[in-house]
Amino acid sequence: MTTKRNMNKIKILKFLLVITIFIWACSCDTKKEVGLPVWAIGPFERPVAVNPIISPSNQTFYCPMQHDSVGWEENDTFNPAAVLLNDTICVLYRAEDKSGEGIGKRTSRIGLAKSKDGFTMTFRNKPVLYPEEDKFKEIEWPGGCEDPRVAKTKNGLYVMFYTAWNRNVPRLAVATSKDLVSWEKHGLAFEKAYEGRFNGLACKSASIVTKDIGGELIVDKIKGKYFMYWGETAICAATSDNLIDWKPILNEKGEIRELVKPRNGYFDSKLTECGPPALLTEEGIVLLYNGKNGGLNEGDPNYPEGAYCAGQLLFSSQNPYELLERLDKPFFVPQESFEKSGQYVDGTVFIEGLVLKDDVYYLYYGCADSKVAVAVCNTKIRE
């Protein structure tokens, strides 16, 4: 059973999309004019009168952890993944209940919304991934399942990377599905690597490498292995043979190798956190990421202290550990009121979901840890 929100928008959304694309074409906002190099993805624009597309609701379900009916998304809905299922865009978003106060103090679950046009959503009335009475209680109770990234393989398997949060240490976990509703949890991504050496490592935010295959972003391999970028305080890497068991890349000292770090004086001076699945292109591997701005004498004074803005990195496709280029200015910044109010008032456009459909990129992002919005880039007029 599904419910519909923002029904008053349904009749005008397609018209508004046409108007938005027309405006882009007339204004000739080329990459050069907006300061983007040829390798970068964009520019992205917020569609007219559409956002936010997902907001908290009063839907309830029986929680096996709390042994009671709870409003599983009544406090906040944010930080979405996105992927195609046939010709439907599916957004998997983080939802929080009212079981506590403050960021990280409530229980998070993953909800599912679907859309034919990328804007008008129908919602599943209960979460698809959540802490339950299973063998993963130790890593998921009571904080839950946070911040998913989802990608599709060429054989139709969906792989989700999410943060398992037990309110002690956040850790990267893996789940797979054929339909985006029934998920099989596989546990911690790094659990078996190096004889369990990194089983207790605080880690999150995995961006697996994908490629445009037939007009859809599909998981691809680098030199015969699945490859991901991951990390929050720095961007690191890992490889896998089976999508489930991942091996972090180490440096010459046998420690986690850090490929990209925060930069003093820039919008990403506090954090460099991986965003949507990375994209293998002719120029290299493009990784969209979230940068957190530092304070006085640390960050970029053009953006508020603590603000999350979005950047892009270009890695070599022949050597995916080699950083070739990096944007000095963010390509997407908080500007709307709902992006600067909510749980996180410093401003947040936290990107996690990227879908390619009918030559349009749909970028889904969290707004101030409270709502979900979308921006679009038409690939036919952006060059």
Helices and strands as residue ranges (DSSP letters): E 2-4, G 7-9, H 10-27, E 61-63, E 68-70, E 76-85, E 88-96, E 108-115, E 122-124, H 137-140, E 144-152, E 158-165, E 170-177, E 183-188, G 193-196, E 206-213, E 216-219, E 221-222, E 225-230, E 236-240, E 246-248, E 271-274, E 278-280, E 285-292, E 308-315, E 323-326, G 337-339, E 349-357, E 360-367, E 371-378
